[in-house]
Amino acid sequence: MAAQNIRAASVIIVGGADGGSRLVVGPTESRADTIVPMEHVLGDVAEISGAGTIFPNEEGKPVLHMHIACGRQADTVTGCVRKGVKVWHVMEAVVQELTDTSAVRRPDATTGFELLEP
């Protein structure tokens, strides 16, 4: 969103994700000192619906945090898109810019995540 000069936004997304897309689907252990993400690779095309936010990190770079649900027939998986989701043919994103906010993502020493601080 840097090209559009959008600093902060909410995002909804619908469409199709291609097979081979990768999702983070949780930590391997729920309460461990070191968080090790589990990854799920979509085996085939899936319908998707998701929501997320864009806020800058400490360097001012816009960072997307988005979770999507991916379904094909009776199977569904939900996860974070940070490992890489590929667009099938169509994916629509609705971006609603948030103005007058000073929220920023800052590194958290415990988790290693960039957490949103209002």
C-alpha positions as CSV (number, residue, x, y, z in Angstrom):
1,M,0.0,0.0,0.0
2,A,3.1,2.2,0.0
3,A,2.5,3.1,-3.6
4,Q,-0.9,4.4,-2.8
5,N,0.4,6.3,0.2
6,I,-1.9,4.3,2.5
7,R,-0.5,4.1,6.0
8,A,-3.2,2.1,7.8
9,A,-6.3,0.2,6.6
10,S,-8.7,-2.7,7.1
11,V,-8.9,-5.2,4.3
12,I,-11.5,-7.8,3.3
13,I,-10.8,-10.3,0.6
14,V,-12.8,-12.9,-1.4
15,G,-11.9,-15.0,-4.4
16,G,-9.8,-18.0,-5.2
17,A,-6.4,-19.2,-4.0
18,D,-4.3,-21.4,-6.2
19,G,-2.9,-24.8,-5.2
20,G,0.5,-24.5,-3.7
21,S,-0.5,-21.5,-1.6
22,R,1.0,-21.6,1.9
23,L,-0.7,-20.7,5.2
24,V,0.5,-20.6,8.8
25,V,-2.1,-22.7,10.7
26,G,-0.8,-22.3,14.2
27,P,2.2,-23.0,16.4
28,T,3.4,-26.6,16.7
29,E,3.0,-26.3,20.5
30,S,0.4,-24.0,22.1
31,R,2.6,-22.8,25.0
32,A,6.3,-23.1,24.2
33,D,9.2,-20.7,24.8
34,T,10.0,-20.7,21.1
35,I,7.1,-20.3,18.7
36,V,7.4,-22.7,15.7
37,P,4.8,-22.0,13.1
38,M,3.0,-24.9,11.4
39,E,2.5,-24.6,7.6
40,H,-0.3,-25.9,5.4
41,V,0.1,-26.1,1.6
42,L,-3.2,-26.0,-0.4
43,G,-3.3,-29.1,-2.6
44,D,-5.7,-27.5,-5.1
45,V,-7.7,-24.4,-5.9
46,A,-9.8,-23.2,-3.0
47,E,-12.5,-20.5,-2.4
48,I,-11.3,-17.9,0.1
49,S,-12.7,-15.3,2.4
50,G,-10.5,-13.3,4.7
51,A,-9.9,-10.2,6.8
52,G,-6.9,-8.3,7.8
53,T,-5.2,-5.0,8.7
54,I,-2.4,-2.9,7.3
55,F,-0.3,-0.9,9.8
56,P,3.3,0.4,9.5
57,N,6.2,-1.2,11.4
58,E,8.7,0.9,13.3
59,E,10.5,1.7,10.0
60,G,7.2,3.0,8.5
61,K,6.8,0.1,6.1
62,P,3.1,-1.0,5.7
63,V,2.7,-4.5,7.0
64,L,-0.3,-6.7,6.2
65,H,-1.7,-9.1,8.8
66,M,-4.4,-11.2,7.3
67,H,-6.1,-14.5,8.0
68,I,-8.2,-16.4,5.5
69,A,-10.5,-19.4,5.4
70,C,-9.9,-21.6,2.3
71,G,-12.5,-24.2,1.3
72,R,-12.9,-26.8,-1.4
73,Q,-16.0,-29.0,-1.2
74,A,-16.3,-30.1,2.4
75,D,-12.7,-29.3,3.5
76,T,-11.7,-26.0,5.0
77,V,-8.5,-24.7,6.5
78,T,-7.9,-21.3,8.1
79,G,-4.6,-19.5,8.6
80,C,-2.4,-16.5,8.2
81,V,-1.3,-15.5,4.6
82,R,2.3,-14.6,5.6
83,K,3.9,-17.6,4.0
84,G,2.4,-16.8,0.5
85,V,-1.0,-17.1,-1.0
86,K,-1.2,-17.2,-4.8
87,V,-4.3,-15.8,-6.6
88,W,-6.1,-18.4,-8.7
89,H,-7.9,-16.2,-11.4
90,V,-9.8,-13.6,-9.3
91,M,-9.3,-12.2,-5.9
92,E,-11.1,-9.1,-4.8
93,A,-9.7,-6.9,-2.0
94,V,-11.7,-4.1,-0.4
95,V,-9.3,-1.7,1.3
96,Q,-10.7,0.8,3.8
97,E,-8.2,3.4,4.7
98,L,-7.9,4.3,8.3
99,T,-6.9,7.9,8.9
100,D,-6.0,9.8,12.1
101,T,-4.3,6.8,13.7
102,S,-0.8,6.5,15.2
103,A,-0.9,2.7,15.6
104,V,2.3,0.9,14.7
105,R,3.6,-2.7,14.7
106,R,6.4,-3.1,17.2
107,P,8.6,-6.2,17.8
108,D,7.6,-8.3,20.8
109,A,10.5,-9.9,22.6
110,T,8.5,-12.8,23.9
111,T,6.8,-13.9,20.7
112,G,9.0,-12.5,18.0
113,F,5.9,-11.0,16.3
114,E,5.4,-7.4,15.3
115,L,2.4,-6.6,17.5
116,L,0.0,-3.8,16.9
117,E,0.2,-0.9,19.4
118,P,-2.5,1.7,19.3
